[in-house]
Amino acid sequence: MHRLCLLLLLLGLQCLLAAPVYDDNKRLNVSASCPDSSCRLWGLHSDYQQPLLYSGGQVLPLQALQLGNCQMRTLPLELFRLTPNLHSLQVLNCSTYHVSREHFEALPQLRQLMLQRNKIARLSGQPFGSLQQLQVLQLDQNIIQLVPAQAFEGLTQLQVLGLQGNGITELMAGALAALANLVHLDLSYNEITHMDAKTFERNAKLQTLLLKGNSLAEFEPNSLAALPGLRLLDLSECELHELPELRLLGAQTLRLEGSGVQRLIIDGGVINLLAGNNALTQLSIGDKSAVIELDLHANQLSGNVTSALLLGMWNLQRLDLAKNNIDALTSGNSSSALLLPSLSQLNLAHNQLRSLPPDAALWPPQLTQLDISFNHLLTVTAGSLATLPRLQRLHMEGTRLQEFDHELFHRQHPHLQELSICDTELSFKQMRRMMIYLSDRGVHLPVHCLQRPEPGTIDARSVSTELAAPDAAVLQTRAGVTGIHPYWTTRDILAFLTLLAVFIILLMQLYRILDEEGCLLRMHLWLMGRQPVLDNGTRNRRLNEQDSESSSD
């Protein structure tokens, strides 16, 4: 609350300092409003019927000007003529819809131009052609739909261009040809559907290309062939599921989250590949030795594909393979697939692993974080993890473990900081004993692992009696078929068939009894709206037998 008040106070002071100064004739006094080299003017109002008038001479010391929350349908040309030495100009949320070359001819020294959150719809007539020294141009959050061929003509020194959030549907041929020194280009959250080799053929110095949130139905394999020095390529949320495969040359950092990619082929190298939440079934990387981070969670990779992919990634440090279809860590007899000597973080959660590899050489000796939660693991022994002396965090939630030697495991891993082993078949008593032992030695165990089951419910863990009676018998119940373990064991099937047979027998016995007592006949007559006749001719067989027995006595 105090921070919120402080923030509101700072905003109020800024607005107060940014208040423009007018003379007696309601003309804006620029020199009085902007006495320093940097100035912010908020709330200016100008239109064709009542144009804004200015007083005083040129303000030569002014180098940075910010206009915000103004009502100006066009840029203030007269104001620019009074500030010829501007290096930075920002027009933010001012409803401006028209820009032309004439507006910037009075600002020959401008290096940064930000026209953000306005209503600019067209870039016609080389509007920035007079800005020979411009290095940064931000046009984000406008309503530009088409970028013509001559839109950026004359911007030979431009290095940063932001066009995100405009709704751009097409970059005409040669639209970026004049930007030979462009380094950073942001085209995120537009509606671009097509890219080919001519789109960036004149932008060889481009290092950052952001295309997130577009619908690239057509992405030719050589679309980025002219960009050998890409450091960051963002193709996240680009709806690439219609492409049979995506082929790229590579980049230092490649982002592909949530794009629906099915097959990815990287001919060159990549250092950081972030391709989670796709539909990847095949992945190929040319230079594997360059890979340091690999995030492939929530895909459809199998164990064989994963093993072939990891072979030769000697410098890999972070690997996320959660939520795939991996059932084994190796393929066939090859044990070299997971020889990853530099790996420090490994996530294999939500897969189909039934056991850990018996070969100790498969575990990276530098591993500090391991997550094997929510697999089909029935047994995990402390010995199978003994080759990880630097392990600090281990997560094994949602497995079917019935026992685990936590004391031996802690002795084998002196650097252990956190152990999460919830939602298993370990009893509550075992979990309590484990938590006390590890807590006394500075190891964190989540408290929710010790939550008792609600009354009347069956928990996956064994149910203990009162904590005050540690020697009491422990009622252990086996975990059934759950969403965590989507397979049936032989014991589960036999138990289900037995219960089903008993249930059918009970139903047959109930039907026979109801028929002998005449309940079914009376219910049928009642449903038909007729009263049952209670004479000797309609009595049921059991009543007749009782009458005959009583008469014989």
N, C-alpha and C positions, 0 to 999 in steps of 0.2 A: 504494500500500500504506500509506503514511504517512497519507494522508487517510482511508482506511478505519479505521485504528486510532484516529485522532483522533475520527472520528464515533462509533465504538463507545464510546470513553471519555466523550464528551459524553452519549450515551444512558445510560450507566451512572450518571453523576453526576445526570442528571435523575431517573432512577428512584430513586436514593438520596435525593435531596431530596424526592421525592414520596411517600416511604414514610410511611404514617399512623402516628400515635403512639397507643398504647393504654395504659390504666391497669392496675392489678393485677387488676381484675375483667373484663378483656378488653373494656372499653368504649372506643369511639373518643373521644379527647380532641380536639375540633375546634379549640379555641383553641390548643393546643400544635401541632397538625398544620398549622394555617393562621395563622401569626403576622402575615403581611403582607396587603396588599390583594388579592393574587393568589395562588391556591393550586391545586396539582395533587395529586389523590389517586388512586393506582392500586392495583388489586388488591383492592378492597373486596368482601366476600362477605356476602350477605344473602338469606334465603329465608323462607318461612312457618314452617318448623320452628325455625330459628335466626335470628331477626331481629337485625339489627345494632343495638346499644345505644350510646348516646352519653353523654358526661359533660361537665360544665362548662356555662356559660351561653351566651348568644347572642354570636356573633362579629360585632359591628357593623361593624368596619373592612373586612371581606371584601367585595369587589365583583366579583371574577372567580373562578369555580370550574370546574375541569375534572376530570371523573371518567372514568377510562379503564381498559379491560380488567377490568371488574368483573363479578361474578356477581350481578346484581340483576334479578329478574323484573318488578319494578315500581320506580318512582322513589322515592328515600328521602325521604319526607314529613317525618320528624323532623329530618333534616339541613337541609332547606329552612327549617324553622321556626327553626333556630338561626342562619341566615344571611339575615335579612330584607332586607338592603341590597344584595343581588346585582344587578348590572347585566348580567352575562354568565354564562351557564351552558352548558357543553358536556358531554354524556354520550356518550362514544365507545366503541363496541364493548363494550357492557355487557349484551347479551342481554335488554334490556328490551323487553317486548312490550305493556305496558299503560300508557296515559297517560290522565289524566282532569283535569277542571277543578279538583278538590280539590288535586291536586299543586302547582298554581301559585298558589293563592290566598294562600300565604304569601310570594310573591315579587312584590309589586305594582310594584316599580321595575325589573323585568327588561326589558332592551332587546334583548338578543341571546340566542337560544335555539337550540342546535345539538344535535339528537338524531340522530346519524349512526351508521351501521353497527350498528343494533340489530335487533330483531325486531318492530317495531311493525307491526301488520297492519290496525288499524282506527282511524278518527278519528271516533268517535261521541260525541254529547252535548256538542258545543261545548267541546272540551277546552282551548282557549286563550282562552276568553271573558273570563277575569279579567285577562289581560295587556293592559291598555289602552295601555301605553307601548311595547309590543314593536315593533321596527323590522326585525329580522332573524330569520327562522325557517328553519332548515335541517333537513330531514327526509330527506335523501338516503340511499340504500343501506339501505332498510328493505324490508318486504314488503307495502307498501300497494298494493292492487289497485283499490280504489274510493274516490273522493273524494266524500263526501256533500254535500248542499246546504248544510248548516250547519256544515261542518268548521272554517271560519275566521271564524265569526261573532264580532264584538267586536274584531277586529284592525284597527281603523280607521287606525292609524299605521304599519302594516306596509309596508315598502318593498322588501324582498328576501325571496323565497320560493324555496327549493330543494327540489324533489321528484324529482330525477333518480335513475335506477337503482332504481326500486321495482317495476316491473312493472305500473304503472297501466294499466288497460284502458278506464276511462271516467271522465270528469269530468261529474258529474251537473249538470243545469241549475241555475244559481245557485251553483255551488261556489265561484266566485271573485267573486261579486257584492259581498261585504262589503269587498273589498280595493280601495277607491277610490283609495288613494295608492300602489298597487303600482307599482314602477319596474322591478324585475328579476324575471323568472320563468324558472326552469329546469325543464323537463319532459323533459330528454334521457333517452334509453335507457329508455323505457317501452314500452308496447304499445297506445298510443292509436291508434285507427283512424278516428275521426270527429271533425270540427270544423265548426262552423257559426257564423253571425253572433251567436248568443247566448252563445257560449263566453266571449268577452272584452268583452261589451257594456258592462260597468261598470268597465272598466280603461283608461280613456282616457289615463292618465298613463304607461302602460307604455312603456318605452324599449328594454328588452332581452327578447327572447323566444327561448328555446332549445328547439327541438323535435327535435334530432338523434337519429337512431336509432329513431324510431317508424315504424309502418306505416300511414301515412295513406291508406287506400284511398278515403276520402271527405273531400275538402277543398273546401268550397264557395267560390266566387269572392269572396264577401263575408265570409269568416270573419274577416278582419283589418280590416274596414271601420271599426271603432270605435277603431283604433290609429293615429292620424295622426302621432304623434311617435316612431315606431319608429326607433331608431338601429342596432340589430343584430337581424336575424332569421336564425336558423340552422335550415334545413330539410335539412341534410345527411343522407344515408343514410336517407331516409324512405320509400323504395320507392314513388315516385310514378309508376312506369311504367304503372300501370293507368289513370291519368288521361289523357284525350285532350289536355288542355292545362292548364297552371297559370297562373292569373291572379292577380296581386298588385298592391297599390297602390304599393308601393315602400318602401324603407328606406335609411338611410345606408349600411349594410353588409348585404349579402344573401349568405348562404352556401347553396349548393345542391349541394355535391360528392357525387357518387355516389348520386343519388336516382332516376336513370332518367327524368328529365324529357325529353319529346320536343318540346313546344312551350311556350314561356315568353313571357308577355305581361305587361309591367310598365307599368301605366297612368301612374304617376307617375315619380319620378326615383330614381336610385340612384347612390351615389358609388363604392362598391366592390362589384362583382359577382364572386363566386367560384363558378363553375358548371362546374368541370371534372368529367370522368369521368361524363358523362351521355350521352344519345342525342339531343341537340338538333339539330333540322333547321330550326327557325324560332325567331327571337328578335326581340322588339319592345320598345323602351324609349320611353316618352313624352317625358321630358325628357332628351335626350342630352347637353345642355351640362353637366349635373351630374356625368357619369361621369368618374372619375379612374383607376380600375383596373378592368380587364376580363380575367378569367381564364376562358377557354373551351376549355382543352386537352382532348383526348380526347373530342370530340363528332363530329357528322356534318354540320357546316356546309359548304356549298359556297361557291365563290368569289362568286357573285352575291349570295347571302344575306349574306355577310360584308361585301361592299362597300356594300350598302344599309344595313346596321346601322351601319357606321362613319361614314356620311355625317352630318356636323354635330357630331361629338364633338371640339370644339375644345380641350377641357381634358383630354383623355385623356393619361395619362402612362405607364401600364404596360399592355401588351397581350400576352396569351399565347394564340395560336391553334394551338399544336402539336397534331399528331395529329388533323387534320380532313381534309376532302376538297377543299381549296382548290387549284385548278389555275392560278389567275391572281389578281393583286392588284387588278384592276379588272374591271368588267362593261361590255361593249360599248365605246362610245367615251367613257364617263364617266371623266375623270381626276381628279375631285374626291373620289372615295371615300376616298382615303388622304391627303388634305390634313389632316394631324394635326399642327399646329404645336407642340403641347406634348409629343408622344410622346418618351420617352427610352429605353424598353425595349420591344423587339419580338421575339417568338418565333414563327417560322413553321416550325419543325422538323417532320419527319415528315408532310409534305403531298405534293402532286403537282405542285409548281412545276417547270416545264420551262425557264423563263427568268425573268430579272429584268426589271422594266418599263424600257423605254428612256427614258421620260420622267423626267428628273431631278427634276421638281417633285413627283413622288409620294413621294419620300423625305423624312421629317421632318428638318429641319435640326438639331434638338436631340437626335437619336438618339445614345445612348452605348453601347447594347448591342444587338446584332443576331445572331440565330440562324436560319440557313437550312439547317441540317444535314438530311441524309437526305431530300433531295428528288430530283427527276429532272433536276437541273441539269447540262447538258453543258458550258456555258461560263459563266464569271464573270470579267469583266475588271475591272481596277482602275478603269477609267474609269466603269463603271456604279455604282461606290460613291464616286465623287469628290465628290459633293454632301453627304457626311456628314463634315464637318471635325472634329466633336467625338467621333467614334467611338472608343471605348476597348476594346471587346471584340467580336470577330467569331468566330462558330463556323460552319464549313462542312464538318463531317465527313460522310462517307458520300455524297459527290456523285461525278460522273463526270468531274471536272476532269482535264485532261491537261496544262495549263500555267497558270501564274499569276505575274504580274509582282509579286513581293513587294517589290522595291526601290521601284518606282513607288508601290505602295500605301502603303508606310511614309512616303514623302515627302508624300503627299497627306493623311495622317492623323498629325499630330505627337503627338497624345494617345494613340496606340495603346498598350495595356498587355498585351493577350492576343490571340493569333491561333491558333485551333484548326482545322486543315485536314487531319485524319487521314482514313484509309480512303478515299482518292481514287485516281486513276490516275496521280498524280505519281510519278516514279521515286524510288527511295531516294536517289539522288545529288542530285536536286533538293530533296528534303526536308532532307537534311543541309546543303546549301548555304543553304537558307532559315533553318534553325535557327541556324546560325553567324552569319548576317547579323543576324537579329532579336535574338539573345541579346546580341550586342555593343552593341545599342542599347536594351537594357533591356526588350524585349518578350518575354513568356512564351510559349513554345511547348511543349505537352505532350511529355514525353519518349517516351511510348509511340508517338508518331507515327513515331519512328525505329527501331522494333523490326524486326529482320530477319525474313523469313519462315522458318519451320521447314524443315529439310532435307527434300527430297522433296515439298514442297507448292508450290502456285502461289499467289502473292499478288496482290491486286488492283493493287498498285503494281509498278513495274518492279523487277527484281532486279539489284542491283549486284554487281560483283566486289569484291575486297579493297579496303578503304579506303586502303591504302598505295599503290595504283595508280590515281590519279585519272584518268589518261588512257586507261584500259582501256575496251573496248567494254562497253556496258550492254545486258544482255539484257532486252528489254521484252516483257511479255506483256499482252495485252489482258484486261480484266476481263470475265468472263462474266455470265450471268444470276444475280443473287444476290437475297437477301431485301431488300436495300437498294433495288435497282432492279427492281421487279416488272413490267417490260415488256421486249419483245424488239425489237431494232432489225432492219432489213432484213438487215444483215450477219450478225447472229446467226442468223436464220432460214436464210439461204443456206448458212452454214457447217454448221448442224445437218443440213440436207437432204443436203448433199454427204457428210458423214460417215456418214449413215444409208445412202445408196446404196452407198458403198464397203463398208460392213459387210455388206450383203445380198449383194453380188457375192462377197465372200470366203467367206461361208457356202455359197453355191451351188458354188463351186469346191471347197471342202472336202468337200461332199456327193458330188460327182462322183468325186473321187479315192478316197474311202472305198468307193464303190460298185464302181469298177473293180478295186480291190484285194480285193474280197470281204469286207471287214471288216464291212459291214453284215449280210451273210448269216450270217457266223460269230457275230456278236453276237446275232442273232435266234435262231439254233439254241441258243446257250449259255443265253439267257434261257428258252427252252422246255425246257431240261434234256436236249437231244440233242447228241451229238457229231457234228461235220461229217464226211462221208465224203470221204476224200482219194484218190479214184481218178480215172481219166481222164475219167469222165462228169461229175464234179462240179468239175473244176478251172475256175478262172475264165478269162475271155477273155485277160487279159494274160499269164498263165503259158503258155497254149497258143501265143500268138504268139511268146514267147521260145523255146519248144521248137522251133517250126518254123524260126525263124531259125538256131538252133544246128545243126539237122540239115542245112539247106541249105549251111552253110559246110563 
